[in-house]
Amino acid sequence: MTDNAAFTTLMEQGSRLHAAGQAEQALAQFEKALAAQPDNVDAANACATVLTQLGKPDAAMAVLHRVRDALMRDADGATNYAIASENVGRLDEAEAAYGRALALDPHHVRALNNLALMRARSGDWTSAIDALTQCRDIQSDNPVLWMNLADMQIAARHYAGALVTLSQAVARFHDAPEFVVRQAIAWAFDGQIEAAQDAMDALTPQAQELLEQHIAASNRGAERLNRRPIPNRPDAYELFCQQAFEAMQVCDWRDHDRLTAVLREMLARVARTGQGRDWRDAQLCGLMLPLREDEMAQLRRVSIDTIGQRLPAAQAPFKATRSPGRDRRIHVGLAVPSLRDPRVANALQRQLALHDHTRFAIHVYSPTPQPDAAVTNRIAQDCAGAVEIAHMSDDEAVSRMRRDELDIFVDMAFNSPWCRPEIPERRVAPIQIRQTTWHRHHPSRPCEYNMSDRFVHPDELDMDEYGAVVRLPHTCWLALNDDQPAAPAPDRADAGLPPDALVLCALLPALMVDPHSFGLWMKMLTALPHAVLWLPGYAAPARQNLQQAATQAGVDAARLVFQQRAHRAQTLARLSLADLFVDTVRFNANQGLVDALRMGVPAVTCAGQSMASRLGASIIRAAGLPEGVTRNPAGFVDTVVRLGRDAAALRAMRAQLASQRATAPLFDAQARLREWEAAWETMAQRHADGLPPAAFDVPAQPATPVGTGLSA
């Protein structure tokens, strides 16, 4: 057999094996063919394809790199090389290769399509849509290219453009279900509720099935707020809110006013029809909207009732038990966020180290996906037990928790991706509380008590309407982290900051940045031309939306500086470079604010009329900086501007924070935990005495002596 014939045989055998799903055997044949003809592009492409399928992108790239010059001679080869470059993160090389492919063939659909996807991932929606429009125009009879374009326009939140594309496609492809379903979704996303609902009600069974497939794919592909899946058969209101909540996570505020109006419409509809809603996502996102406290309380009550009504009835009702011989300590279960977050793991370990284990048995329940056994085992050594529950269903997790015969269950994951409200609704302890709720109104179930403090719920409030609120003496925020900054401290150039600028920082998730707060920040920058605003390293879409909002406010977008990605110790070290922390006014910063204060950065906040908008002030007051608390937005801006113009006053504020470091209540973690323990004891005693939950104040605990090494 000639060398060419042997090569051809190997390639044919590899192709047959690959078609039969035997990837590794196919790769062996292709590699033999490539060894026989090392410069053969077809063999290199075949090897790279299979290596990519086997999860070995670096090996695929290495194969194609050896024949790069040959690949660059035609558009298909250049596109293959670009895809391999993308897969290993060499984006500049991928961009150049796609450019080469399109220079050779401006109508190369695969290159245009893949380039569009790459541009979309970087947030360049305009370029992505332009490329897919070209694809559609080149092969206008290909329905897949019409769908790709419409999907990209929807992903970019260009709903008007998507509706034009879909209207043309519906006419061109004779009401094909794929386009009719997308049209209904786009109407809903665009806030055209009636048109969307009419279209959804008119869907054929085939189209209805396609809609359910779209929803299922969306649920699989997104990290939904509070793990809430979209129902298989949503209404138009549901779809609109879904996209609006997701837009808030990238600081896209176009739907803020409409979303507020829709939530009010939905509340009225619930009151009129009695049809409930699972609004666990709205309980969080509504905090960034101009909704009243009573409206947020209604959202919360409706959601709790709906979740309870929708629970299957298979599991036995909760019954408090105490096995013979069980120790007499108060057993407390902590449902924590993911231990993959080093802040969570550090705070939890410190909390466990400081608890009085002679009086309290602490059980930890962690939802960590793919948990690190070493971390879980380390946690377990400092408590009565640590159990990973991510792999468990809600009913399985409830059954496991009930086995520990808890006296008190503390939900520490409320309003996070790890929240599982079905668990407290099933009930796992006679007393259930949430560590932080962000809401001042407290429903009577599924948690008995709302943990707060005397600033969040001040003395002048008529407490009767707020429910069983436990007021701690200093702050309800537990500042437990004691992780240390990296050394040596960086300089501003290393952190990407201007050396002589006034650095205002705001460290909080993009979701919590609302347009009202951002507008106040822009007023500060306008009044302080030498200042910059230092923000976390948000994803590209959020950065671009904020830069656009700054430009619209008349502020140079370059004055928004986004933090460089770094590990926790580096981030803490860089924090000390900031001059002043500026808060948001609707949903205050919490962990980021505490980090800044701990690293010596003074802060200013504006106390509002909700728990979420008063927590920042609670934290700052407990850090010994009451002058950092303002009472209205105008005073907030004026205070920041005054400090920004008065270097001596800002230095004095920083010095005061440093002088309070050893004695401020915020940083005395041991004393604050003793207050929580005192609250738990009161709750447990009331339950033992047969008394119902009731509001009460917790007395202040003695400060931890300076020098014991136990303050934060």
N, C-alpha and C positions, 0 to 999 in steps of 0.2 A: 504494500500500500504506500502511495506517495505521501510526502509530508503534508501536502494540501488536503489530500483525501483523509488522512488521519485527523487533521485539524477539524475538517468538516464533520467527521463522525463524532468527535468529542463535543462539538457545539450542538449537534442534533440530539445527542444523548442527554446533554445538560438541559436542553430546552424541554425534552419530554419529561424528565424528572421534575423540572420546575413546574411544568403544567400540572403534574400529578401531585403537587404539594410537597415534594421531597426536597426541600430547599438545601439542606446540607449536602445531600448526595449530588444535587445539581451543581452546587458550588465546586465540589471536587472535580467534576468534569470540566467546568469552565476554567478552573485554575490550571488544569493540565493543558488545555488549549492555549491559555495565555502564556504558559511556560514554553510551549512550542513556538509561539509567535508573539514575543513580548511587546511588539509595537502594534499589534492588531487592535484596532479601536472597538470592534464588535465584541471581542473576548473581554476587553477591559470593562466595557459597559455592562456586559452580562455579569461579570464578577461583582462589580460595584452594586448593581441592582439587588443581587441576592444578599450581599453583605449588609446592605441597608435594611433589607427585610429581617435579617437576623440580629438587628440591633447593634451593628458594628460600623457606624458612620465614619469613624477615623480610618479604619481599614479600607473602606470604599473610597474615601478621598485619596488615600495613598496610591491606590491602584490607578485612579484617573489622573492623578498628578503626573504619573510617569508617561502618560500619552497626551499631556495637555496640549502641546503644539498641534498635534494631529486633530484633536477635538475642536480646536478653535478654527478649523478650516471650513466648518459648516455649522449651520444654525442649530441642528439637533445636538451635535457634539458639544457646542458651547453651552447649550441649555442644560445638558446632563452635568457638565462640570459646575455650572452655577448652582444646581440643586444640591450637589454633593458639598459644595462650599457652604451653602446655607446650613446644611445638616450638622456641620461642625462649628458653626458660629463665625465663619470667615465671611462676614457680610459685605465688606468692601470688595473682596474677590468675587463674590457672587454677583454683586451689582455690575462689576466690569464684564463678567462673562455674559450676563443677560444683555448688556449693552452691545457686546460683540455679536451675539446671536441676532439681535434686531438690526444691527448694521448690515449683516449679511442677508437678512430677510425681514424687512419691516413688518410683514404680515404673519410672522411666526406666532401662531396662537398660543402654543404651550409656553413660549418664553414670555409673552405678554401676560398670560394668566398667572404664571408663577411669580413674575415680577410684581403684579398687582397684590398678590397675597403677602409678599415680603414687605411691600410699602405699607400695607394695612397694619401689619404687626408693629411697624415703627410709628404708627399714628398718622401716616401721610395718606389720608383718605382721598384727597383730591386726585393725587397721582394714581392711586389704586383704581378709582372709578374711571378715570380717563383711559387706563390700560384695558379695563374690562369692556368699556364702551367700544374701543377699537376691535376687541375680539368679537363682540356681538355684531359689529358692522361688517367684519370680514366674512363671518359665517352666519348671516342673518337668518338662515333657515334651521339653525341648530338651537333647539329649545334649551339645552343645558347652558349655553352661553347667556341666554336671556335670564335664566334663573340665577346664574352666578352674578350677573350685574345687579339684579334686584336685591339679592342677598347682601351684596357689598354695600349698596345704598342704604339698606335697612341697618346693617351693622354700623355704618357711619352716621346713623340717625338722620339721613337725608330722606325723610319720608315722602316729601312732595315729589322728589325725583324718582323714588321707587314706585310711587303710585302712577306716574306717567309711564315708566317702563312696563309696569304690570298691566296697565290699561291697554297698551299697544300689544303686549304679548297675549292677553286674553282674546283680543280681536284676531290676532294672527294665528293663534293655535286653537281657536274654536272652543273657548271656555275649558281648556285643559285643567283638570283639578289642581295640578301643581301650581298653576298661576292664580286660580280662584282662591285657594287657601292663603297664599302669600298676600294677595290683595286684601283679604279680610284682616290678616295680621297687621299689615301696614296701615290700614284705616284705624285700627285700634291703637297702634303705637302713636299715630298722628293725633290722637285725641278725638277722632271722628266716631264717637261712641255709637251713635244710632246707626250710621252706615255700616260700621263693623258688625254690630249685633245682627242687623238685618241679613248681612252676607253670611254670617256664621249660622243663623237659623235656617238659611236656604241651602246649606251644603248637602250634597248628595252623600249617601253612605260611604262611597269611595273617598270623597273629599274629606268627610269627617274623620275617617281612618288616617288620612294623610296629616290632618291637623294634630291628631293625637300622637302621631310619630314625630312631628315637629316639636311638640311639647316635651315628649319623652327625651328626645335628643338634647333639647335645651336644659332639661333637668340634670342630664348626665354631664353636660359640658360646662356647667357653671357652678361656682361656689356661692350658692344662694345664701342670702342673709338668713341667719338663724336656721339653716338647713331646711328651709321651707320649700317643698316642691310645688310647682304650678299644677293645678288640677288638670287631668287629661282633657276635660271638657270645660275650659274656662269661659267666662263671659268677657265681653269687650272691656268692662271696667278692670277686670283682673289683668288682662294683657297690657292695658295702658299703664297701670300702676307698676307692673313688672319692669317695663322698659324705663319708666321714670325713676324708679328706685335704683336700677342699674346705672342710669345716667348720673345720678348723684354721686356714685362711687368714683367717677372720673371728673367731677366738678363741672358737669354739663347741666346748667341751670335753666335751660330754655323752658322746661315744663314745670318749674317751681310753682308758679301761680296757678296754672291749670291743674296740677296735681293737688294742690290745696283745695281747689274748688271741687275736684272729683271726689276726694275723700269726704268732704262735707256732703256731697250728693249721695255718696254711698251710705253715710251714717243716717241720713234722712230716709233712705230706702230701707235700711235695716229696721228703723223705727216703724216704718209704714207697713212692711211686709212680714217682719219677724224672721226673715231669712238671714242666718248668721254668716260671719266672715272670719276666716283665720287670718288675722292681721298681725301676726308676730313680727313681720318685716316693717309694717307701718308703725308699730310701737317704737321702733328705733328711728326709722327715717323721718317720721313725723316730728321728731324733736328738732330737726333742722328746718322745718317749715313754720310759717306764721300761724300755727294752730294754737288755740287757747288751751289752758290747762284742763278745762272741763271737757273739751273735745278729745284731748289725748286720753283722758280718763274713760270716755265712752269707747274709744277704739280698743282700749285695753280690756274693758269689761266684755265687750262683744267677742273679742278674740278668745278670752279665757272660756267663756260660755260655749263657743263654737268648738274649740278643741275638746272640751269635756264631752259634748254631745256626740262628737264623731269617733270617740274611742270605742273600739270593739269591746263587747261585754264578756269576753272569754275569761279574763283574769279575775281571780277572787278579790273581793273588796279587802281593803287594808284592815288589819286587826293588830293593835299594839300588843306585843308579847314580851315577856321577860323570862327567859329560860331559868330553871333552878340552877343556882350556882354561878350565874353571870355576875361579874363584879359590879359593884354599886356605883362605879363612875358614870358620869353623863356621857353617853356615846353620841358623837357628833360626826355626821357624814359630810364631806366636802366634795361637791361635784365641780371639778376645776376645768379650765380651758386646756388646750393641748400642751403637753409637757415638751413638745418640740420647740416651743418658744422659750428661749433661755431666761427671759424675764419671769415667766410663769414658774419655771422650775426653781429659779433662785429664790423668788419670794416664798414659794411653798416650803422649800427646805428651811428657810429661816423661820417661817411661822411655826412649823412643827418643832423646831429647836427651842422656841420660846414658850410654847404652851406648857401649862401645868398638867403633866401626864398622870399625876396622882389623883386628879379630880376629873380629868377628861380623857376619854379614849377617842382618838381621831381616826376616822376611816376616810381614805382618799379614793375617789372614782375619777379616772382619767379617760378622756375620749381621744387620746393620741392615735392618729392613724399610723400604722407601721411603727409601733412604739419601740424605743430603745430600752431593752431589758435592763441594761446597767442603770439607767436613770430611774426606772420604776423600782428596781430593787433597792437603790439608794434611798428613795423616798420611803419605801416600806420599812426600812430599818428604824425610822424615826416616828412611826405611828402604829396604830393597831392593825393596819393593813392597807395596801395599795392595789387596786384592781383596775385593769384596762377594760373599758366597756365599748370601744369603738366598733368592735366586731359583733356586738350584741344587738338584738332588736330591742325596742323600748320595753317590751314585756319581759325579755330575758334580763335586761339591766335592772328593772324593777324587782324581779324575783331575787336577783343576786343581792341587791341592797337590803331587801327585807330580811334576808338571812342574818344580817349583822345586828338586827334588833336595835335600830337607831332610836335615840330619844329626840334628836334634832337633825334635820337635813338642811344644809346650806348650799343653795344654788349660786355658785361663783361664776357661772358661764352665761348668765342672762344677757340677752341682746348681743350675742357673739355667734360666730359660725358653729360653735360647739353647743349652743343652747338646745335642749331637748325638753320642751315644756310638757310633753306627754308624760314624762317621768313624775314630776311633782303632782300632776293632775291625777295620776294613778295612786299617788301617795305612798311614801316609803318611810315616813316617820310621823308620830303624832304632832310634832311641831316642825313646820317647814318655813324657812325664811330665804330671802334673796340678799346676797351680800351688798349688791348695788342694783337699784332698779331704774334709776334716772327719772322716776316719776314720784311726785309728792302724794298723789292720791293712791290709797292702797285698797285694792279689792279684798273682799273677805276670804277668797280662795284663789289658788290652791295653797298660798303661803299665808301663815298666820300673822306675820309681822313684817313691817317695812323698816329697815335699818336707816337711820338718818342722824342728824345732829341739831344742835340748837341754833345753828345759822341757817341751814337748809329749811328747817321748820322753826322759825323764830317764835318767841314767846307771844308776840302780838297776834299770831294766827289763831282763829277759832279752830281748834284741833278736832272738833267733833266730826267734821266732814272728811277728814283725812284718814280715818281708820286707825288701826293699831300700829302706831308709829313709835319706834324706840329711838329716843334722842340721846346720842352720845355727847359727852360734854365738850369735846374739842372739834373733832371731825369724824365723819363716817368713812373716810378713805384710809385704808391701811397701807401706809408707806413701808413696805417690808423689804424692798430690794436693798442689798448691801454690796452688789457687785461693783467692782472698782474700775476706774478708767485706766486705759493703757498708758504706759510711760515710755518715753518722756512726752509731755504735752506737745501737741503739734502747733505750728504757727498758722496764721491765716492763709498764707499762700498755699500751704499743704492742703488746706480744707477748701480751697477754691473761693476764698472770701477776699474782698478788697481790703488792703492793709489799713486804710485810714477811715473806712466807713463806719457809721453807726449801724450795728447789726441787730436788727429786731428779729427774733426767731419765734416760730409757731410750730411746735412739733406735735402733730396729731394726724390721724388717718384722713385721707382725702375726703371720705364720706362726711366727716364732721365739719368741713369747711363750707359754710353756707354763704350765699351771695351778700347777705347783709353784713356779716363779719368781714368779708373780703372788701366790701366797699369802705368800711371803717378803716381797714388797714391801708387802703389806697389813699384815704384822706391823710393818714399819718405820713405816708411817703411823700405826698404832695407838699405837706408843710415842713418836711425834713428832707431837703434835697440831697443831703449827704448820707442818707440812710439806705439800706437794702433790707429786703425781707428774706430771711433764711427759712426754707421749708424742707420737709423730708424729700427723699429721692423718689417722688411719685412716678408712676408709669407714664409713658409718653403721652397718652391721650389727656391725662389730668394736667400734665405740665403745659401742654399746648392750649388747653381750655383756660387755664389760669393766666397764661401769657396774653391770650387774646382779651381776657377780661381786664387785665392791667392796661393794655393799650387803649381799650374803649374808655377806661377811666382817666386817660390822659397821662399815664405813668409808663415810662420806658420799661418794656418787658424784661430787659436785661437786669433790672433792679430786683427781680425775683431770682434768688440763688437757691438751687436745689441741692440738697446734701448728696455727697458722693456715697455710693454704697460701701458699707464697712461692717465689720463685726461689732458686736455689742460694746466691747471695751474701747474700741476706737471711736465709736459714736459718742460714748460718754466723755471721752477725753476732749473731743472737738466741741462739746457743748459749752465748755468754759470760755470759748472764744466769743460767744454771743454777749451783747451788752444788756439786752432786755427781752424777756419773754412776753409776747402779746397774745392774749387768749381769743377764743371765739366767744360770741355772746349768746348763741342759742344752745349750743351743746359744748360745754367747757372741756378743755383738755384735762386729762387726769394723769395717766402714767408719764406722758411726755412732760407735763408741767412739774411733776414731782422730780423727775430726772434732772430737769433744769435747776430747780431749787437746790437739789442735793449737790449739783456741781457748782453752786455759788452764783447762779444767774437770777437776779431779781425779776419779778413778774408783775404784770398789771392785768386785771380782769374786770368785767362788768357784771354785777350780780343782777339777775333777772327775777322772774316770778315762777320758775319751775325748778325742780331738783337738778335737772341737767344744766340749767343756767346759773345755779348757785354753788355747784360743787367746787368750781375753781376758786371762788372766794373762800369757801370753807377750808380748802387746802392752803391757800396763801396766808390766811389769818393764823392757821395752826403752825405755819412756818415762822411766825413772828413778824409778818409784814402787813399789818392792817392797812397801811397807807397805799398798798397796791390794789385795794378793792374800791371800785367806783360804782356809782348807783344808776347811771344812765349812759347811753351811747355817747352823748356829747361830752360828758365828763371823762369817759374812757379815752376818747381821742385827745382831749385837752391834756389829760395827765401824761399820756405817752409823749405828746409833742413837747410839753414843758420839760420832762426829764430828758428828752432827746436834745433839747437846746441848752440844758444846764448840766454840764459834765460833772460839776462838783456835787450836785444833788443826786445824780445817778451813782457816783462813787460812794456817796454816803449811804444810799439805799443798799448797795452791794455790801458795804462794810457792816451794816446793820444785820443783813441776812447772815453774814459770816459769824457775827458775834452771838446770834441766836442759835447757831448750829448745835451747840452742845445741850441746850435746854429747851428748845422749842418743842411743843407737843407733837408736831408732825413727825419728828425724827426719833421720838421715844417709842419705838415699836413695842417694847415690852409692856410699858404702861398702857398703851392703846389696846394691846391684846388682852390685858387684864380686864379692861372695860368690856370688851366683847365677851369674855368669859363670865363676867358679872351679869351681863344681859342674858346669856344662855342659862345661867343658874336661876334667874328670876322667871324666865319663860318656863323652865322645867318645873319649878316649884308651883307656879300657877296651875300648870297642867295637873300636877300631882294632887293639888288641893281641889281639883274639879272646877277651877275658875276659867272663864272664857278669856281669849286674848284681849288685851287692853293696852292702850298707850301708856308708856312710862318713861321716866328719865333715868339714865345711868349716872351714878355719882362719879366724879373724877377720881382716878387712882393716883396714889403718890408717884411722883416722878422717879424714874430710875436714877440712882446716884451716878453722877458724872464719874467716868473712869472705869466703870464696870465692863465696858466694851460691848454693851448690849444695845446702845442707841444706834439708829440707822446710819 
